[in-house]
Amino acid sequence: MVETLSSLFPHSATTGDITVRVTVSYLAEQSAPEQGRWFWSYHVRIENHGASAVQLLGRHWRILDGRGNLHEVRGQGVVGDMPVIPPGTSYDYVSGCPLDTQDGTMEGDYQLVDDEGQAFEAAIPRFALTKPLA
């Protein structure tokens, strides 16, 4: 059975020619609920459906924990990289998010620049950080 992109990456957002897809996994082996720590990994795929290359320069995450506290994270690139994504290709990376509650959400945007030097943002879809039921 061939899995579709929507089943591999159930969360997606498209801004212009850029589609951002996300899948998330709870990591029980890195979590310690008895110490108030839960950990998730997320896999992001950034697809360039345009006619020119784009470079990812930065990110802005909005992380909402289970108590309603908002944590914002801004930084250059992703996982130490500022990838150039040629037309018709994609860039994948995996990262993680710890929380001190057993659930929350993440969303945000990437700051990109096209090969003409035009800066723009691409939305990162909202996705849930939820500990699976036992």
N, C-alpha and C positions, 0 to 999 in steps of 0.2 A: 504494500500500500504506500503510495507516495503522499508524504505530508505536504500540505500547502504552507506558504509563508505565514498565513494568518494563524495556523495552528502552532507553528514553531515560534512565532513572534506575535502573541495575541494582542499586543498594544502597538498602535501605529498612529503617526501624525504626518501629514504632508504639508509642506510650506513651499509653494512654487514648485521647483524641480527637485526638491530634497524630501525624501521620505525617511523618517526615523522610526525604527521598529525596536521593540524591547520585549524580552522575556525575563522573568524573575524566578529565583529559587530560594527557598528557605534553607539555611545551612545549619542543621541541628548540631553537627559536630563542632561548629565554631561558636555556638550559642551556649549561654549559661543562664537559663531562666532563674535559677535560684540566686544568682548574683545580679539579676536585673539586666541581662544582656541578651539581645536577640540579633542575629546576623543574617543578611540576605546577600546573594550575588545577583547581579543583573548583567545580561548580555545585550549589547546595543549593536544594531546594524544601521549605518547611515548610507543611504542609496542616493547616487547622483543620476537623475534622469534627464539632466540638461545637456546642452551641446558644448559646454566648456567646463574645465576643471574648477574645483573649489578647494579652498584650504580651510580646515577647522582651526580657529585661533583660540577659542575659549569656550567656557561652559558656565551656566548658571543653574544650579539646582535649588528647588524649593522642596524641603523635606518636612512633612508634617507628621509628628509623632501621635501616638494614641491618646495623649492628653491635650492635643490641640496646639502644642508648641511648634512654632515654625522655625526651622533651621535653614539658613541660606548658605550655599557654598558657591563661590566664584573662583575661577582659576584659569590659567592658560592651558590650552590643549586638553587632552584626555590621556590618562595613564602615561604621562610623560612624553606624549607624542603630539605633534601638530600636523596631522596627515593631510596630504594633497589627495583628493579623490577625483580621478579622471572621469570624463563623461561615460555614462553607461556602466560604471563600476560601483562597488560599495566598500565600506571600511567597517570592520567588526572589532569590538573590544569587550572585555569583561572587567567589571569592577565590583565593589561591595559596599554595603551600607549597614553599620551597626545602629541599633536603637536601644533605648532603655525602656521601651514599651514593646508589647508583643505584636503590635500592628502600627501601621502608618501608611503614608503615601509619598510618592516622589513624582516630580514633574519639573520642567524647566525649559531651557533653550540653549542652543549652540550659537556662537558667534562665528560666522564664516565670511570669507572674502572670495569673490570670483576672480577669474584671470584678467579682468579689466580693472581690478582694484576696488570694486564696489562691495562694501560691507553689507551684510544682512544677517538676520536671525532665522533659525529654523526651530520650530517647536519640538520639544521632547514630550511625548504623550504622558498623561498621568497614569501611574500604575500603583497597585496596592502592594504593600509589604504586610503579608498576613501569615502568621504561623498556622500551618495546617492542623486540622483536628487530629488527635491521636488515633 
